[in-house]
Amino acid sequence: MIRFDLRGLLIPRNLTLRDLSEMSGINYWTIAHMSQRTYKSIKITDIEKICKALDVTPNQLFGYESKRQLS
C-alpha cells in the first residue's frame, strides 16, 4: 500500500493544510482530501508543488507498506 503522509510533514513544520494551500497554490479542499486519503489519484503537478512548498522530495512524501506477511 502506498502511504501518503502529508500531515506527518506539516506538523513538525508547524503548518496547517491552509498554509500548504497558500504556499503551493493548490486548492484547500484538494489538499484536505489528499491528507484524508480520500483521493483516488494525485496529479504529478500537485506533487511537484507540494514538494517545492515543503522543500522535500517525493520519497519523503510517499512511502510503501507491504500488506504481505513474510515468514
Gaussian input, Z-matrix of N, CA and C with variables (Angstrom, degrees):
# hf/3-21g

backbone

0 1
 N
 C     1     B1
 C     2     B2     1     A1
 N     3     B3     2     A2     1     D1
 C     4     B4     3     A3     2     D2
 C     5     B5     4     A4     3     D3
 N     6     B6     5     A5     4     D4
 C     7     B7     6     A6     5     D5
 C     8     B8     7     A7     6     D6
 N     9     B9     8     A8     7     D7
 C    10    B10     9     A9     8     D8
 C    11    B11    10    A10     9     D9
 N    12    B12    11    A11    10    D10
 C    13    B13    12    A12    11    D11
 C    14    B14    13    A13    12    D12
 N    15    B15    14    A14    13    D13
 C    16    B16    15    A15    14    D14
 C    17    B17    16    A16    15    D15
 N    18    B18    17    A17    16    D16
 C    19    B19    18    A18    17    D17
 C    20    B20    19    A19    18    D18
 N    21    B21    20    A20    19    D19
 C    22    B22    21    A21    20    D20
 C    23    B23    22    A22    21    D21
 N    24    B24    23    A23    22    D22
 C    25    B25    24    A24    23    D23
 C    26    B26    25    A25    24    D24
 N    27    B27    26    A26    25    D25
 C    28    B28    27    A27    26    D26
 C    29    B29    28    A28    27    D27
 N    30    B30    29    A29    28    D28
 C    31    B31    30    A30    29    D29
 C    32    B32    31    A31    30    D30
 N    33    B33    32    A32    31    D31
 C    34    B34    33    A33    32    D32
 C    35    B35    34    A34    33    D33
 N    36    B36    35    A35    34    D34
 C    37    B37    36    A36    35    D35
 C    38    B38    37    A37    36    D36
 N    39    B39    38    A38    37    D37
 C    40    B40    39    A39    38    D38
 C    41    B41    40    A40    39    D39
 N    42    B42    41    A41    40    D40
 C    43    B43    42    A42    41    D41
 C    44    B44    43    A43    42    D42
 N    45    B45    44    A44    43    D43
 C    46    B46    45    A45    44    D44
 C    47    B47    46    A46    45    D45
 N    48    B48    47    A47    46    D46
 C    49    B49    48    A48    47    D47
 C    50    B50    49    A49    48    D48
 N    51    B51    50    A50    49    D49
 C    52    B52    51    A51    50    D50
 C    53    B53    52    A52    51    D51
 N    54    B54    53    A53    52    D52
 C    55    B55    54    A54    53    D53
 C    56    B56    55    A55    54    D54
 N    57    B57    56    A56    55    D55
 C    58    B58    57    A57    56    D56
 C    59    B59    58    A58    57    D57
 N    60    B60    59    A59    58    D58
 C    61    B61    60    A60    59    D59
 C    62    B62    61    A61    60    D60
 N    63    B63    62    A62    61    D61
 C    64    B64    63    A63    62    D62
 C    65    B65    64    A64    63    D63
 N    66    B66    65    A65    64    D64
 C    67    B67    66    A66    65    D65
 C    68    B68    67    A67    66    D66
 N    69    B69    68    A68    67    D67
 C    70    B70    69    A69    68    D68
 C    71    B71    70    A70    69    D69
 N    72    B72    71    A71    70    D70
 C    73    B73    72    A72    71    D71
 C    74    B74    73    A73    72    D72
 N    75    B75    74    A74    73    D73
 C    76    B76    75    A75    74    D74
 C    77    B77    76    A76    75    D75
 N    78    B78    77    A77    76    D76
 C    79    B79    78    A78    77    D77
 C    80    B80    79    A79    78    D78
 N    81    B81    80    A80    79    D79
 C    82    B82    81    A81    80    D80
 C    83    B83    82    A82    81    D81
 N    84    B84    83    A83    82    D82
 C    85    B85    84    A84    83    D83
 C    86    B86    85    A85    84    D84
 N    87    B87    86    A86    85    D85
 C    88    B88    87    A87    86    D86
 C    89    B89    88    A88    87    D87
 N    90    B90    89    A89    88    D88
 C    91    B91    90    A90    89    D89
 C    92    B92    91    A91    90    D90
 N    93    B93    92    A92    91    D91
 C    94    B94    93    A93    92    D92
 C    95    B95    94    A94    93    D93
 N    96    B96    95    A95    94    D94
 C    97    B97    96    A96    95    D95
 C    98    B98    97    A97    96    D96
 N    99    B99    98    A98    97    D97
 C   100   B100    99    A99    98    D98
 C   101   B101   100   A100    99    D99
 N   102   B102   101   A101   100   D100
 C   103   B103   102   A102   101   D101
 C   104   B104   103   A103   102   D102
 N   105   B105   104   A104   103   D103
 C   106   B106   105   A105   104   D104
 C   107   B107   106   A106   105   D105
 N   108   B108   107   A107   106   D106
 C   109   B109   108   A108   107   D107
 C   110   B110   109   A109   108   D108
 N   111   B111   110   A110   109   D109
 C   112   B112   111   A111   110   D110
 C   113   B113   112   A112   111   D111
 N   114   B114   113   A113   112   D112
 C   115   B115   114   A114   113   D113
 C   116   B116   115   A115   114   D114
 N   117   B117   116   A116   115   D115
 C   118   B118   117   A117   116   D116
 C   119   B119   118   A118   117   D117
 N   120   B120   119   A119   118   D118
 C   121   B121   120   A120   119   D119
 C   122   B122   121   A121   120   D120
 N   123   B123   122   A122   121   D121
 C   124   B124   123   A123   122   D122
 C   125   B125   124   A124   123   D123
 N   126   B126   125   A125   124   D124
 C   127   B127   126   A126   125   D125
 C   128   B128   127   A127   126   D126
 N   129   B129   128   A128   127   D127
 C   130   B130   129   A129   128   D128
 C   131   B131   130   A130   129   D129
 N   132   B132   131   A131   130   D130
 C   133   B133   132   A132   131   D131
 C   134   B134   133   A133   132   D132
 N   135   B135   134   A134   133   D133
 C   136   B136   135   A135   134   D134
 C   137   B137   136   A136   135   D135
 N   138   B138   137   A137   136   D136
 C   139   B139   138   A138   137   D137
 C   140   B140   139   A139   138   D138
 N   141   B141   140   A140   139   D139
 C   142   B142   141   A141   140   D140
 C   143   B143   142   A142   141   D141
 N   144   B144   143   A143   142   D142
 C   145   B145   144   A144   143   D143
 C   146   B146   145   A145   144   D144
 N   147   B147   146   A146   145   D145
 C   148   B148   147   A147   146   D146
 C   149   B149   148   A148   147   D147
 N   150   B150   149   A149   148   D148
 C   151   B151   150   A150   149   D149
 C   152   B152   151   A151   150   D150
 N   153   B153   152   A152   151   D151
 C   154   B154   153   A153   152   D152
 C   155   B155   154   A154   153   D153
 N   156   B156   155   A155   154   D154
 C   157   B157   156   A156   155   D155
 C   158   B158   157   A157   156   D156
 N   159   B159   158   A158   157   D157
 C   160   B160   159   A159   158   D158
 C   161   B161   160   A160   159   D159
 N   162   B162   161   A161   160   D160
 C   163   B163   162   A162   161   D161
 C   164   B164   163   A163   162   D162
 N   165   B165   164   A164   163   D163
 C   166   B166   165   A165   164   D164
 C   167   B167   166   A166   165   D165
 N   168   B168   167   A167   166   D166
 C   169   B169   168   A168   167   D167
 C   170   B170   169   A169   168   D168
 N   171   B171   170   A170   169   D169
 C   172   B172   171   A171   170   D170
 C   173   B173   172   A172   171   D171
 N   174   B174   173   A173   172   D172
 C   175   B175   174   A174   173   D173
 C   176   B176   175   A175   174   D174
 N   177   B177   176   A176   175   D175
 C   178   B178   177   A177   176   D176
 C   179   B179   178   A178   177   D177
 N   180   B180   179   A179   178   D178
 C   181   B181   180   A180   179   D179
 C   182   B182   181   A181   180   D180
 N   183   B183   182   A182   181   D181
 C   184   B184   183   A183   182   D182
 C   185   B185   184   A184   183   D183
 N   186   B186   185   A185   184   D184
 C   187   B187   186   A186   185   D185
 C   188   B188   187   A187   186   D186
 N   189   B189   188   A188   187   D187
 C   190   B190   189   A189   188   D188
 C   191   B191   190   A190   189   D189
 N   192   B192   191   A191   190   D190
 C   193   B193   192   A192   191   D191
 C   194   B194   193   A193   192   D192
 N   195   B195   194   A194   193   D193
 C   196   B196   195   A195   194   D194
 C   197   B197   196   A196   195   D195
 N   198   B198   197   A197   196   D196
 C   199   B199   198   A198   197   D197
 C   200   B200   199   A199   198   D198
 N   201   B201   200   A200   199   D199
 C   202   B202   201   A201   200   D200
 C   203   B203   202   A202   201   D201
 N   204   B204   203   A203   202   D202
 C   205   B205   204   A204   203   D203
 C   206   B206   205   A205   204   D204
 N   207   B207   206   A206   205   D205
 C   208   B208   207   A207   206   D206
 C   209   B209   208   A208   207   D207
 N   210   B210   209   A209   208   D208
 C   211   B211   210   A210   209   D209
 C   212   B212   211   A211   210   D210

   B1=1.4513
   B2=1.5294
   B3=1.2958
   B4=1.4653
   B5=1.5213
   B6=1.3178
   B7=1.4614
   B8=1.5277
   B9=1.3098
   B10=1.4647
   B11=1.5194
   B12=1.3387
   B13=1.4636
   B14=1.5261
   B15=1.3129
   B16=1.4585
   B17=1.5280
   B18=1.3167
   B19=1.4719
   B20=1.5245
   B21=1.3170
   B22=1.4643
   B23=1.5221
   B24=1.3134
   B25=1.4606
   B26=1.5261
   B27=1.3175
   B28=1.4692
   B29=1.5267
   B30=1.3188
   B31=1.4721
   B32=1.5326
   B33=1.3495
   B34=1.4742
   B35=1.5292
   B36=1.3041
   B37=1.4698
   B38=1.5275
   B39=1.3158
   B40=1.4636
   B41=1.5298
   B42=1.3351
   B43=1.4609
   B44=1.5220
   B45=1.3123
   B46=1.4591
   B47=1.5297
   B48=1.3140
   B49=1.4591
   B50=1.5234
   B51=1.3186
   B52=1.4684
   B53=1.5308
   B54=1.3485
   B55=1.4726
   B56=1.5275
   B57=1.3359
   B58=1.4617
   B59=1.5212
   B60=1.3129
   B61=1.4604
   B62=1.5287
   B63=1.3151
   B64=1.4654
   B65=1.5327
   B66=1.3349
   B67=1.4658
   B68=1.5263
   B69=1.3182
   B70=1.4657
   B71=1.5246
   B72=1.3327
   B73=1.4558
   B74=1.5199
   B75=1.3307
   B76=1.4653
   B77=1.5212
   B78=1.3199
   B79=1.4581
   B80=1.5339
   B81=1.3343
   B82=1.4684
   B83=1.5242
   B84=1.3302
   B85=1.4710
   B86=1.5194
   B87=1.3035
   B88=1.4671
   B89=1.5214
   B90=1.3248
   B91=1.4634
   B92=1.5251
   B93=1.3235
   B94=1.4676
   B95=1.5252
   B96=1.3238
   B97=1.4683
   B98=1.5274
   B99=1.3150
   B100=1.4667
   B101=1.5241
   B102=1.3227
   B103=1.4632
   B104=1.5237
   B105=1.3259
   B106=1.4667
   B107=1.5193
   B108=1.3242
   B109=1.4682
   B110=1.5185
   B111=1.3232
   B112=1.4602
   B113=1.5237
   B114=1.3203
   B115=1.4565
   B116=1.5143
   B117=1.3100
   B118=1.4661
   B119=1.5255
   B120=1.3250
   B121=1.4592
   B122=1.5254
   B123=1.3230
   B124=1.4625
   B125=1.5227
   B126=1.3149
   B127=1.4657
   B128=1.5310
   B129=1.3206
   B130=1.4625
   B131=1.5247
   B132=1.3159
   B133=1.4680
   B134=1.5267
   B135=1.3407
   B136=1.4680
   B137=1.5253
   B138=1.3277
   B139=1.4661
   B140=1.5228
   B141=1.3220
   B142=1.4657
   B143=1.5285
   B144=1.3175
   B145=1.4696
   B146=1.5246
   B147=1.3269
   B148=1.4665
   B149=1.5255
   B150=1.3248
   B151=1.4649
   B152=1.5252
   B153=1.3184
   B154=1.4685
   B155=1.5316
   B156=1.3322
   B157=1.4672
   B158=1.5267
   B159=1.3328
   B160=1.4685
   B161=1.5251
   B162=1.3337
   B163=1.4631
   B164=1.5316
   B165=1.3355
   B166=1.4611
   B167=1.5294
   B168=1.3180
   B169=1.4601
   B170=1.5285
   B171=1.3221
   B172=1.4679
   B173=1.5310
   B174=1.3383
   B175=1.4673
   B176=1.5221
   B177=1.3124
   B178=1.4618
   B179=1.5219
   B180=1.2996
   B181=1.4586
   B182=1.5252
   B183=1.3254
   B184=1.4620
   B185=1.5202
   B186=1.3085
   B187=1.4544
   B188=1.5119
   B189=1.3221
   B190=1.4573
   B191=1.5176
   B192=1.3242
   B193=1.4618
   B194=1.5166
   B195=1.3106
   B196=1.4570
   B197=1.5204
   B198=1.3117
   B199=1.4666
   B200=1.5251
   B201=1.3026
   B202=1.4525
   B203=1.5258
   B204=1.2975
   B205=1.4621
   B206=1.5240
   B207=1.3023
   B208=1.4554
   B209=1.5172
   B210=1.3397
   B211=1.4672
   B212=1.4978
   A1=108.70
   A2=115.43
   A3=120.25
   A4=108.60
   A5=115.09
   A6=122.09
   A7=108.26
   A8=115.55
   A9=122.73
   A10=106.27
   A11=116.53
   A12=121.13
   A13=111.12
   A14=116.10
   A15=121.06
   A16=111.56
   A17=116.97
   A18=119.56
   A19=111.82
   A20=116.30
   A21=120.63
   A22=112.95
   A23=116.52
   A24=120.73
   A25=112.03
   A26=117.12
   A27=120.72
   A28=112.33
   A29=117.22
   A30=121.34
   A31=112.32
   A32=119.88
   A33=118.37
   A34=113.65
   A35=116.22
   A36=120.85
   A37=112.00
   A38=116.10
   A39=121.56
   A40=111.21
   A41=116.24
   A42=121.59
   A43=110.34
   A44=115.73
   A45=121.88
   A46=109.00
   A47=115.05
   A48=119.43
   A49=110.51
   A50=116.24
   A51=120.97
   A52=110.11
   A53=116.70
   A54=120.22
   A55=110.71
   A56=115.85
   A57=119.83
   A58=111.04
   A59=116.60
   A60=120.73
   A61=110.53
   A62=116.08
   A63=120.81
   A64=111.53
   A65=116.45
   A66=120.83
   A67=112.26
   A68=116.21
   A69=120.69
   A70=113.84
   A71=116.71
   A72=119.99
   A73=113.32
   A74=116.76
   A75=121.72
   A76=107.91
   A77=116.63
   A78=122.39
   A79=110.72
   A80=116.52
   A81=121.43
   A82=112.02
   A83=117.46
   A84=120.04
   A85=111.42
   A86=117.49
   A87=120.66
   A88=109.56
   A89=116.44
   A90=120.79
   A91=110.74
   A92=117.19
   A93=120.18
   A94=110.74
   A95=117.01
   A96=120.31
   A97=110.95
   A98=117.10
   A99=120.24
   A100=110.50
   A101=116.41
   A102=120.35
   A103=112.35
   A104=116.49
   A105=120.72
   A106=111.78
   A107=115.66
   A108=122.38
   A109=112.63
   A110=116.71
   A111=120.44
   A112=111.28
   A113=116.65
   A114=121.84
   A115=109.39
   A116=117.27
   A117=121.58
   A118=110.98
   A119=116.27
   A120=120.20
   A121=109.01
   A122=114.31
   A123=120.81
   A124=107.34
   A125=116.55
   A126=121.20
   A127=110.27
   A128=115.64
   A129=121.12
   A130=110.14
   A131=117.36
   A132=120.09
   A133=110.68
   A134=117.75
   A135=120.37
   A136=110.80
   A137=117.20
   A138=120.61
   A139=109.38
   A140=116.40
   A141=120.71
   A142=111.22
   A143=117.05
   A144=121.04
   A145=111.21
   A146=117.01
   A147=120.98
   A148=109.83
   A149=117.24
   A150=120.81
   A151=111.21
   A152=116.60
   A153=120.66
   A154=110.77
   A155=117.36
   A156=121.08
   A157=111.80
   A158=117.18
   A159=121.02
   A160=112.83
   A161=116.70
   A162=122.49
   A163=110.64
   A164=115.14
   A165=122.07
   A166=108.76
   A167=115.24
   A168=121.03
   A169=108.73
   A170=117.49
   A171=118.98
   A172=112.26
   A173=117.23
   A174=120.00
   A175=111.81
   A176=117.59
   A177=120.79
   A178=111.22
   A179=116.57
   A180=122.56
   A181=111.70
   A182=115.99
   A183=121.19
   A184=110.80
   A185=114.96
   A186=121.91
   A187=108.74
   A188=115.73
   A189=119.74
   A190=109.08
   A191=115.48
   A192=121.57
   A193=108.22
   A194=115.63
   A195=120.38
   A196=109.76
   A197=116.33
   A198=120.89
   A199=110.26
   A200=116.73
   A201=121.70
   A202=110.65
   A203=116.22
   A204=121.73
   A205=109.38
   A206=116.57
   A207=120.55
   A208=108.69
   A209=116.68
   A210=118.85
   A211=112.24
   D1=132.42
   D2=177.39
   D3=-80.18
   D4=130.83
   D5=-178.87
   D6=-105.17
   D7=132.33
   D8=178.57
   D9=-122.55
   D10=97.88
   D11=-171.06
   D12=-103.08
   D13=71.61
   D14=-177.66
   D15=-67.60
   D16=-45.98
   D17=-179.38
   D18=-63.13
   D19=-32.30
   D20=177.86
   D21=-64.18
   D22=-22.82
   D23=176.10
   D24=-92.05
   D25=-26.97
   D26=-178.12
   D27=-79.40
   D28=-42.34
   D29=-174.09
   D30=-57.56
   D31=-50.03
   D32=179.68
   D33=-62.98
   D34=-22.73
   D35=179.97
   D36=-91.47
   D37=0.36
   D38=-179.62
   D39=59.65
   D40=39.87
   D41=-179.09
   D42=-113.59
   D43=151.88
   D44=176.07
   D45=-104.87
   D46=170.91
   D47=174.72
   D48=-61.15
   D49=-37.71
   D50=178.21
   D51=-62.80
   D52=-42.87
   D53=177.54
   D54=-58.17
   D55=-46.56
   D56=-179.56
   D57=-63.27
   D58=-38.05
   D59=177.55
   D60=-59.04
   D61=-46.18
   D62=-179.45
   D63=-68.13
   D64=-39.30
   D65=-178.53
   D66=-69.68
   D67=-35.15
   D68=-173.52
   D69=-97.33
   D70=-21.35
   D71=-175.74
   D72=81.91
   D73=10.20
   D74=178.54
   D75=-91.65
   D76=138.49
   D77=179.06
   D78=-51.91
   D79=137.74
   D80=-178.63
   D81=-55.16
   D82=-45.16
   D83=-176.21
   D84=-67.63
   D85=-30.80
   D86=175.28
   D87=-63.58
   D88=-46.02
   D89=179.15
   D90=-66.31
   D91=-39.68
   D92=178.61
   D93=-60.61
   D94=-43.94
   D95=178.35
   D96=-65.55
   D97=-38.58
   D98=177.44
   D99=-60.62
   D100=-44.59
   D101=-176.10
   D102=-69.86
   D103=-25.20
   D104=178.67
   D105=-91.51
   D106=1.88
   D107=179.34
   D108=59.55
   D109=34.61
   D110=177.45
   D111=-101.00
   D112=6.98
   D113=178.61
   D114=-92.06
   D115=136.11
   D116=177.13
   D117=-83.53
   D118=-29.88
   D119=179.88
   D120=-147.02
   D121=155.88
   D122=179.63
   D123=-129.42
   D124=132.86
   D125=179.69
   D126=-68.33
   D127=141.02
   D128=175.88
   D129=-58.43
   D130=-37.89
   D131=-179.80
   D132=-64.55
   D133=-35.49
   D134=177.00
   D135=-68.91
   D136=-37.83
   D137=176.62
   D138=-61.34
   D139=-44.39
   D140=178.78
   D141=-61.20
   D142=-42.95
   D143=-179.79
   D144=-64.01
   D145=-42.28
   D146=179.26
   D147=-65.56
   D148=-45.58
   D149=179.24
   D150=-59.55
   D151=-43.24
   D152=179.61
   D153=-65.88
   D154=-44.25
   D155=-178.14
   D156=-64.34
   D157=-37.54
   D158=-177.06
   D159=-96.85
   D160=-3.65
   D161=-177.24
   D162=55.20
   D163=53.18
   D164=178.01
   D165=-129.97
   D166=168.54
   D167=175.40
   D168=-98.68
   D169=162.88
   D170=174.79
   D171=-58.39
   D172=-30.89
   D173=177.39
   D174=-62.88
   D175=-31.72
   D176=177.83
   D177=-78.07
   D178=-25.79
   D179=-177.86
   D180=-82.11
   D181=-34.25
   D182=-176.86
   D183=-118.09
   D184=154.61
   D185=173.19
   D186=-144.62
   D187=174.91
   D188=179.20
   D189=-134.12
   D190=130.43
   D191=176.77
   D192=-122.02
   D193=123.04
   D194=179.74
   D195=-81.71
   D196=134.10
   D197=176.30
   D198=-86.26
   D199=-11.63
   D200=-177.61
   D201=-76.68
   D202=132.66
   D203=178.03
   D204=-85.90
   D205=129.45
   D206=176.71
   D207=-91.15
   D208=138.11
   D209=-179.78
   D210=-105.28

